[in-house]
Amino acid sequence: MDLGLERFLELVKKDLGAEDARIELGGKPPTNPDLLWCEVPGCDARVVAVMSGPVRGRLELEHKLTGLAEGFAGTIDRSAARATGRPFEGSSTRARLDAELSALVARAGAARAAVFDTSSPMIWGASLLEDGANSSANLELERWVEELRSDRAEELKAAHGHVVRLTLDSDSECLARMFGGLYVLALTFEATLSEPVAVGALLHAAETIERLVFALPPVDPPPGGKVIRLPKRGQ
């Protein structure tokens, strides 16, 4: 067994007080009242915890199990890929990052969200576009990301991980937070920014988004090239 997967299953047993834990691929979800389970985001697998009897506080425990599965989704997906013989390229982690950024946009009332770093032209993830949106939305995102990277990086570094509110050259409002000494999670707003709501949503999502970013495989830009990875329209 993959050591990372073994560690995850031991953590599930410890945190949930389960007698056993396993990963299931395919089939129907369990119906036994002694079992807790959750789907693994971005992966055709589920985590099942075997309890000692009918589960009390099921919703709370399921929420905890889902959080654990999200944190180890890459490990689970790699193991599932080996078990089924399919290739693993980390695409599920990228898809989950874009999905988390899209959910953050909805909760914060933002126009767009992205994660980039200050040492390369890479955009690691971005919220998805609505059906019917055109490429100008991605061009606008690239523009404000480059403004933050080139002109506002010192302000972000000086905030020491706190959320910073900025006004961009386009007069759009922006919330940004640096993490890992290199990466920036940023949101832009077209409508009036409700700072308590938006900052709360950003901080609530930050841990999951940061974990996904750190789980991404490295991407090396070609010599002299500009690497931008943005979701296509409707994806």
C-alpha positions as CSV (number, residue, x, y, z in Angstrom):
1,M,0.0,0.0,0.0
2,D,1.1,3.6,-0.7
3,L,2.5,5.0,2.5
4,G,0.6,8.2,2.0
5,L,-2.6,6.3,1.6
6,E,-1.9,4.2,4.7
7,R,-1.2,7.3,6.7
8,F,-4.6,8.8,5.5
9,L,-6.5,5.7,6.5
10,E,-4.9,5.6,9.9
11,L,-5.8,9.3,10.3
12,V,-9.4,8.6,9.4
13,K,-9.6,5.8,12.0
14,K,-8.0,8.1,14.7
15,D,-10.1,11.2,14.0
16,L,-13.4,9.5,13.6
17,G,-12.9,6.7,16.2
18,A,-13.5,4.1,13.5
19,E,-12.6,0.5,13.7
20,D,-11.4,0.4,10.2
21,A,-11.2,2.5,7.0
22,R,-10.9,1.7,3.3
23,I,-11.0,3.1,-0.2
24,E,-13.7,1.8,-2.6
25,L,-13.6,2.1,-6.4
26,G,-16.9,1.9,-8.3
27,G,-20.0,0.1,-7.2
28,K,-22.9,1.5,-5.2
29,P,-22.4,3.6,-2.1
30,P,-22.8,1.6,1.2
31,T,-26.1,1.6,3.0
32,N,-25.0,-0.1,6.3
33,P,-25.8,2.3,9.2
34,D,-22.5,1.3,10.8
35,L,-20.6,2.9,7.9
36,L,-19.6,6.5,7.2
37,W,-18.6,7.4,3.7
38,C,-17.9,10.3,1.3
39,E,-16.9,10.7,-2.3
40,V,-13.4,11.9,-3.0
41,P,-13.5,15.3,-4.9
42,G,-12.3,14.9,-8.4
43,C,-11.7,11.2,-8.1
44,D,-13.8,8.1,-8.9
45,A,-13.4,6.7,-5.4
46,R,-15.0,6.9,-2.0
47,V,-13.7,6.7,1.5
48,V,-15.5,4.4,3.9
49,A,-15.1,4.4,7.7
50,V,-16.3,1.3,9.6
51,M,-17.8,2.3,13.0
52,S,-18.5,0.1,15.9
53,G,-22.2,0.6,15.7
54,P,-24.9,2.9,14.4
55,V,-23.4,6.3,13.9
56,R,-24.3,9.2,16.1
57,G,-23.7,12.8,14.9
58,R,-23.5,11.5,11.4
59,L,-23.6,14.9,9.6
60,E,-20.7,16.2,11.7
61,L,-18.6,13.1,11.2
62,E,-19.3,13.1,7.4
63,H,-18.2,16.7,7.2
64,K,-15.0,15.8,9.0
65,L,-14.4,12.8,6.7
66,T,-15.0,14.9,3.6
67,G,-12.4,17.5,4.9
68,L,-9.9,14.7,5.4
69,A,-10.5,13.3,1.9
70,E,-10.1,16.7,0.4
71,G,-6.7,17.1,2.0
72,F,-5.5,13.7,0.7
73,A,-7.3,13.7,-2.6
74,G,-4.1,13.7,-4.7
75,T,-2.8,10.7,-2.7
76,I,-6.1,8.8,-3.1
77,D,-6.2,9.7,-6.9
78,R,-2.7,8.4,-7.5
79,S,-3.5,5.1,-5.7
80,A,-6.7,4.8,-7.6
81,A,-4.9,5.4,-10.9
82,R,-2.4,2.6,-10.1
83,A,-5.2,0.3,-9.1
84,T,-7.2,0.9,-12.3
85,G,-4.2,1.2,-14.7
86,R,-5.1,4.7,-15.8
87,P,-2.5,7.5,-16.1
88,F,-2.2,10.2,-13.3
89,E,-1.3,13.7,-14.4
90,G,-2.5,15.8,-11.5
91,S,-5.4,17.1,-13.6
92,S,-7.9,16.4,-10.9
93,T,-6.1,18.6,-8.5
94,R,-6.2,21.5,-11.0
95,A,-9.9,20.9,-11.6
96,R,-10.6,21.0,-7.9
97,L,-8.6,24.2,-7.5
98,D,-10.6,25.9,-10.3
99,A,-13.8,24.7,-8.7
100,E,-12.8,26.0,-5.3
101,L,-12.0,29.4,-6.8
102,S,-15.4,29.4,-8.6
103,A,-17.2,28.6,-5.4
104,L,-15.2,31.4,-3.6
105,V,-16.3,33.9,-6.3
106,A,-20.0,33.0,-5.6
107,R,-19.6,33.3,-1.8
108,A,-17.7,36.6,-1.9
109,G,-19.7,38.3,-4.6
110,A,-16.6,38.7,-6.7
111,A,-16.2,38.9,-10.5
112,R,-13.2,36.6,-10.8
113,A,-10.6,34.8,-8.6
114,A,-7.2,33.5,-9.4
115,V,-4.0,32.1,-7.8
116,F,-0.6,33.2,-9.3
117,D,2.9,33.5,-8.0
118,T,5.2,36.5,-8.0
119,S,8.3,34.8,-9.5
120,S,6.9,33.5,-12.8
121,P,4.2,34.3,-15.3
122,M,2.2,31.3,-14.2
123,I,-1.4,31.5,-13.3
124,W,-2.0,28.3,-11.3
125,G,-5.8,28.4,-11.2
126,A,-8.8,30.7,-12.0
127,S,-12.5,30.7,-11.4
128,L,-14.5,29.3,-14.3
129,L,-16.3,31.4,-16.8
130,E,-20.1,31.3,-17.2
131,D,-21.5,29.9,-20.5
132,G,-21.5,32.7,-23.1
133,A,-18.5,34.5,-21.6
134,N,-15.8,35.4,-24.2
135,S,-12.0,35.4,-24.2
136,S,-11.9,39.1,-23.2
137,A,-12.7,38.0,-19.6
138,N,-9.5,35.9,-19.6
139,L,-7.5,38.8,-21.1
140,E,-8.8,41.1,-18.4
141,L,-7.8,38.6,-15.7
142,E,-4.3,38.3,-17.2
143,R,-4.1,42.1,-17.1
144,W,-4.9,42.5,-13.4
145,V,-2.8,39.6,-12.4
146,E,0.2,41.1,-14.1
147,E,-0.6,44.5,-12.4
148,L,-0.6,42.8,-9.0
149,R,2.5,40.8,-9.8
150,S,4.5,43.7,-11.2
151,D,3.3,46.8,-9.4
152,R,1.7,45.7,-6.1
153,A,3.9,42.8,-5.0
154,E,5.7,44.8,-2.3
155,E,2.4,45.8,-0.8
156,L,1.3,42.2,-0.7
157,K,4.6,41.1,0.9
158,A,4.4,43.9,3.5
159,A,1.0,42.6,4.6
160,H,2.6,39.4,6.0
161,G,-0.2,37.1,5.0
162,H,-3.1,39.5,5.9
163,V,-5.8,40.3,3.3
164,V,-5.1,43.5,1.4
165,R,-7.8,45.7,-0.2
166,L,-6.5,47.4,-3.4
167,T,-7.9,49.6,-6.1
168,L,-6.6,48.6,-9.6
169,D,-5.8,50.8,-12.5
170,S,-9.2,49.9,-14.0
171,D,-10.8,51.3,-10.7
172,S,-11.9,47.8,-9.9
173,E,-11.7,46.7,-6.2
174,C,-9.5,43.8,-5.4
175,L,-8.8,41.6,-2.3
176,A,-5.5,39.8,-2.2
177,R,-3.6,37.6,0.2
178,M,-0.1,36.2,-0.2
179,F,0.8,32.8,1.1
180,G,3.8,30.5,1.1
181,G,6.0,33.5,0.6
182,L,5.3,33.3,-3.2
183,Y,1.7,32.7,-4.1
184,V,-1.2,35.2,-4.2
185,L,-4.9,34.4,-3.9
186,A,-6.8,37.4,-5.4
187,L,-10.4,38.4,-6.2
188,T,-11.7,41.3,-8.2
189,F,-15.1,42.9,-7.9
190,E,-17.3,44.7,-10.4
191,A,-20.2,45.4,-8.0
192,T,-19.9,47.1,-4.6
193,L,-17.5,45.2,-2.4
194,S,-18.9,44.0,1.0
195,E,-15.6,43.7,2.8
196,P,-16.8,41.7,5.8
197,V,-18.5,39.1,3.6
198,A,-15.8,38.9,1.0
199,V,-12.9,38.7,3.5
200,G,-14.7,36.1,5.5
201,A,-15.3,34.0,2.4
202,L,-11.7,34.3,1.3
203,L,-10.3,33.3,4.7
204,H,-12.7,30.4,5.0
205,A,-11.6,29.1,1.6
206,A,-7.9,29.9,2.0
207,E,-6.8,26.6,3.7
208,T,-8.3,24.4,1.1
209,I,-7.1,26.5,-1.9
210,E,-3.5,26.7,-0.4
211,R,-3.5,22.9,0.1
212,L,-4.5,22.3,-3.5
213,V,-1.9,24.8,-4.8
214,F,0.9,23.0,-2.9
215,A,-0.3,19.7,-4.3
216,L,0.0,20.8,-7.9
217,P,2.8,19.3,-9.9
218,P,5.5,21.9,-11.0
219,V,5.2,23.4,-14.4
220,D,8.4,24.9,-16.0
221,P,7.8,27.7,-18.5
222,P,9.6,27.3,-21.8
223,P,12.6,29.5,-22.3
224,G,11.5,33.0,-23.0
225,G,7.9,31.9,-23.0
226,K,4.8,33.2,-21.2
227,V,2.9,30.4,-19.5
228,I,-0.7,31.2,-18.7
229,R,-3.1,28.4,-17.8
230,L,-6.7,29.5,-17.8
231,P,-9.9,27.5,-18.1
232,K,-11.6,27.8,-21.5
233,R,-15.1,29.1,-21.9
234,G,-17.8,27.0,-20.4
235,Q,-15.3,24.5,-18.7
